[in-house]
Amino acid sequence: MITLVLGGAGSGKSAVAERRAAAHGTAVTYVATAVVDPGDTDHVDRIERHRRRRPPEWTTVECPRTGPLAQLVAGAPGPVLVDSLGTWVAGYLDHRQPGGGDGSRSPIGAAVEELIVALAARTSPTVLVSDEVGMSVHPPTEAGRLFSDTMGRVNQAVAEVCDEVLLVVAGRVLSLPRGD
């Protein structure tokens, strides 16, 4: 069972994903994709809140910026929770080559393909958290548009291999049916 939990900032998507993962057992591997900047106290606080919510039995694996997410997902035994695809994608976009904005000349495209193969091969439950950024205002900067467009493509690609896609809005969960 592969579940994708989508939502905006502060929507409650991580808490929903944590409950989904916990329902599959206590030996969950939590793959954290955020890279902590000690100088960003707000981000440090957010990450600490996430850490405090995790059961002590869970194993946390840090995925470095532009890290091998597919290998971490493929190699983890039992249930896996990835939080989140948005910070993983942001790491790639922070390190992109000039002219690689459409994803076709960027390593993110290959990394997403590897992740999809790893997800499809898993035999244990997997829960992924991702940012739904396309429902906000149109970003006024090139970097903002690149992130928004890339997340839209990544979410669509990952959703194709998922058994369940949930959208979290204001702490409420909607199950999204498959499209045509």
Contacts in CASP RR format, 6 or more apart in sequence:
PFRMAT RR
TARGET T0000
AUTHOR 0000-0000-0000
METHOD contacts of the structure
MODEL  1
MITLVLGGAGSGKSAVAERRAAAHGTAVTYVATAVVDPGDTDHVDRIERH
RRRRPPEWTTVECPRTGPLAQLVAGAPGPVLVDSLGTWVAGYLDHRQPGG
GDGSRSPIGAAVEELIVALAARTSPTVLVSDEVGMSVHPPTEAGRLFSDT
MGRVNQAVAEVCDEVLLVVAGRVLSLPRGD
1 24 0 8 1.000
1 125 0 8 1.000
1 126 0 8 1.000
1 163 0 8 1.000
1 164 0 8 1.000
2 119 0 8 1.000
2 122 0 8 1.000
2 125 0 8 1.000
2 126 0 8 1.000
2 127 0 8 1.000
2 128 0 8 1.000
2 161 0 8 1.000
2 162 0 8 1.000
2 163 0 8 1.000
2 164 0 8 1.000
3 17 0 8 1.000
3 20 0 8 1.000
3 125 0 8 1.000
3 126 0 8 1.000
3 127 0 8 1.000
3 128 0 8 1.000
3 162 0 8 1.000
3 163 0 8 1.000
3 164 0 8 1.000
3 165 0 8 1.000
3 166 0 8 1.000
4 128 0 8 1.000
4 130 0 8 1.000
4 155 0 8 1.000
4 158 0 8 1.000
4 159 0 8 1.000
4 162 0 8 1.000
4 164 0 8 1.000
4 165 0 8 1.000
4 166 0 8 1.000
5 13 0 8 1.000
5 14 0 8 1.000
5 16 0 8 1.000
5 17 0 8 1.000
5 20 0 8 1.000
5 127 0 8 1.000
5 128 0 8 1.000
5 129 0 8 1.000
5 130 0 8 1.000
5 166 0 8 1.000
5 168 0 8 1.000
6 13 0 8 1.000
6 130 0 8 1.000
6 131 0 8 1.000
6 132 0 8 1.000
6 155 0 8 1.000
6 165 0 8 1.000
6 166 0 8 1.000
6 167 0 8 1.000
6 168 0 8 1.000
6 176 0 8 1.000
7 13 0 8 1.000
7 130 0 8 1.000
7 131 0 8 1.000
7 132 0 8 1.000
7 167 0 8 1.000
7 168 0 8 1.000
7 169 0 8 1.000
8 131 0 8 1.000
8 132 0 8 1.000
8 133 0 8 1.000
8 135 0 8 1.000
8 136 0 8 1.000
8 168 0 8 1.000
8 169 0 8 1.000
9 131 0 8 1.000
11 168 0 8 1.000
11 169 0 8 1.000
11 170 0 8 1.000
11 171 0 8 1.000
12 168 0 8 1.000
12 171 0 8 1.000
13 84 0 8 1.000
13 129 0 8 1.000
13 130 0 8 1.000
13 168 0 8 1.000
14 50 0 8 1.000
14 53 0 8 1.000
14 83 0 8 1.000
14 84 0 8 1.000
14 129 0 8 1.000
15 53 0 8 1.000
15 171 0 8 1.000
16 166 0 8 1.000
16 168 0 8 1.000
16 171 0 8 1.000
16 173 0 8 1.000
17 81 0 8 1.000
17 83 0 8 1.000
17 127 0 8 1.000
17 128 0 8 1.000
17 129 0 8 1.000
18 53 0 8 1.000
18 54 0 8 1.000
18 81 0 8 1.000
20 81 0 8 1.000
20 127 0 8 1.000
21 28 0 8 1.000
21 30 0 8 1.000
21 79 0 8 1.000
21 80 0 8 1.000
21 81 0 8 1.000
21 125 0 8 1.000
21 127 0 8 1.000
22 28 0 8 1.000
22 55 0 8 1.000
24 78 0 8 1.000
24 79 0 8 1.000
24 124 0 8 1.000
24 125 0 8 1.000
25 79 0 8 1.000
26 55 0 8 1.000
26 57 0 8 1.000
26 58 0 8 1.000
27 57 0 8 1.000
27 58 0 8 1.000
27 59 0 8 1.000
27 77 0 8 1.000
27 78 0 8 1.000
27 79 0 8 1.000
28 55 0 8 1.000
28 57 0 8 1.000
28 58 0 8 1.000
28 59 0 8 1.000
28 78 0 8 1.000
28 79 0 8 1.000
28 80 0 8 1.000
28 81 0 8 1.000
29 58 0 8 1.000
29 59 0 8 1.000
29 60 0 8 1.000
29 61 0 8 1.000
29 76 0 8 1.000
29 77 0 8 1.000
29 78 0 8 1.000
29 79 0 8 1.000
29 80 0 8 1.000
29 81 0 8 1.000
30 54 0 8 1.000
30 58 0 8 1.000
30 59 0 8 1.000
30 60 0 8 1.000
30 61 0 8 1.000
30 80 0 8 1.000
30 81 0 8 1.000
30 83 0 8 1.000
31 61 0 8 1.000
31 63 0 8 1.000
31 69 0 8 1.000
31 72 0 8 1.000
31 73 0 8 1.000
31 76 0 8 1.000
31 80 0 8 1.000
31 81 0 8 1.000
31 82 0 8 1.000
31 83 0 8 1.000
32 47 0 8 1.000
32 50 0 8 1.000
32 60 0 8 1.000
32 61 0 8 1.000
32 62 0 8 1.000
32 63 0 8 1.000
32 83 0 8 1.000
33 63 0 8 1.000
33 69 0 8 1.000
33 82 0 8 1.000
33 83 0 8 1.000
33 84 0 8 1.000
33 85 0 8 1.000
33 86 0 8 1.000
33 87 0 8 1.000
33 88 0 8 1.000
34 43 0 8 1.000
34 47 0 8 1.000
34 83 0 8 1.000
34 84 0 8 1.000
34 87 0 8 1.000
35 64 0 8 1.000
35 65 0 8 1.000
35 87 0 8 1.000
35 91 0 8 1.000
36 43 0 8 1.000
36 44 0 8 1.000
36 47 0 8 1.000
37 43 0 8 1.000
37 44 0 8 1.000
38 44 0 8 1.000
50 83 0 8 1.000
51 60 0 8 1.000
54 60 0 8 1.000
58 81 0 8 1.000
61 72 0 8 1.000
61 76 0 8 1.000
63 69 0 8 1.000
63 72 0 8 1.000
63 88 0 8 1.000
65 91 0 8 1.000
65 92 0 8 1.000
65 94 0 8 1.000
65 95 0 8 1.000
66 91 0 8 1.000
66 92 0 8 1.000
66 95 0 8 1.000
66 107 0 8 1.000
66 111 0 8 1.000
67 88 0 8 1.000
67 111 0 8 1.000
69 82 0 8 1.000
69 88 0 8 1.000
69 111 0 8 1.000
69 115 0 8 1.000
70 111 0 8 1.000
70 114 0 8 1.000
70 115 0 8 1.000
70 117 0 8 1.000
70 118 0 8 1.000
71 118 0 8 1.000
73 80 0 8 1.000
73 82 0 8 1.000
73 115 0 8 1.000
73 118 0 8 1.000
73 119 0 8 1.000
73 122 0 8 1.000
73 126 0 8 1.000
74 118 0 8 1.000
74 121 0 8 1.000
74 122 0 8 1.000
76 124 0 8 1.000
77 124 0 8 1.000
78 124 0 8 1.000
78 125 0 8 1.000
79 124 0 8 1.000
79 125 0 8 1.000
79 126 0 8 1.000
79 127 0 8 1.000
80 122 0 8 1.000
80 124 0 8 1.000
80 125 0 8 1.000
80 126 0 8 1.000
80 127 0 8 1.000
81 126 0 8 1.000
81 127 0 8 1.000
81 128 0 8 1.000
81 129 0 8 1.000
82 88 0 8 1.000
82 126 0 8 1.000
82 127 0 8 1.000
82 128 0 8 1.000
82 129 0 8 1.000
83 129 0 8 1.000
84 128 0 8 1.000
84 129 0 8 1.000
84 130 0 8 1.000
84 131 0 8 1.000
85 128 0 8 1.000
85 129 0 8 1.000
85 130 0 8 1.000
85 131 0 8 1.000
85 151 0 8 1.000
85 154 0 8 1.000
85 155 0 8 1.000
85 158 0 8 1.000
86 130 0 8 1.000
86 131 0 8 1.000
86 151 0 8 1.000
86 154 0 8 1.000
89 108 0 8 1.000
89 147 0 8 1.000
89 150 0 8 1.000
89 151 0 8 1.000
89 154 0 8 1.000
90 147 0 8 1.000
92 106 0 8 1.000
92 107 0 8 1.000
92 108 0 8 1.000
92 111 0 8 1.000
93 106 0 8 1.000
93 108 0 8 1.000
93 143 0 8 1.000
93 146 0 8 1.000
93 147 0 8 1.000
93 150 0 8 1.000
96 106 0 8 1.000
96 107 0 8 1.000
96 108 0 8 1.000
97 105 0 8 1.000
97 106 0 8 1.000
99 105 0 8 1.000
100 106 0 8 1.000
101 146 0 8 1.000
101 150 0 8 1.000
103 109 0 8 1.000
103 150 0 8 1.000
103 153 0 8 1.000
108 150 0 8 1.000
108 154 0 8 1.000
112 153 0 8 1.000
112 154 0 8 1.000
112 157 0 8 1.000
112 158 0 8 1.000
115 158 0 8 1.000
116 157 0 8 1.000
116 158 0 8 1.000
116 160 0 8 1.000
116 161 0 8 1.000
119 126 0 8 1.000
119 128 0 8 1.000
119 158 0 8 1.000
119 161 0 8 1.000
119 162 0 8 1.000
120 161 0 8 1.000
128 158 0 8 1.000
128 162 0 8 1.000
130 151 0 8 1.000
130 154 0 8 1.000
130 155 0 8 1.000
130 158 0 8 1.000
131 151 0 8 1.000
132 151 0 8 1.000
132 155 0 8 1.000
132 167 0 8 1.000
133 147 0 8 1.000
133 148 0 8 1.000
133 151 0 8 1.000
133 152 0 8 1.000
134 148 0 8 1.000
134 151 0 8 1.000
134 152 0 8 1.000
136 148 0 8 1.000
138 145 0 8 1.000
138 148 0 8 1.000
139 145 0 8 1.000
139 147 0 8 1.000
139 148 0 8 1.000
159 165 0 8 1.000
159 176 0 8 1.000
164 175 0 8 1.000
165 175 0 8 1.000
165 176 0 8 1.000
166 173 0 8 1.000
166 174 0 8 1.000
166 175 0 8 1.000
166 176 0 8 1.000
167 173 0 8 1.000
167 174 0 8 1.000
167 176 0 8 1.000
168 174 0 8 1.000
END
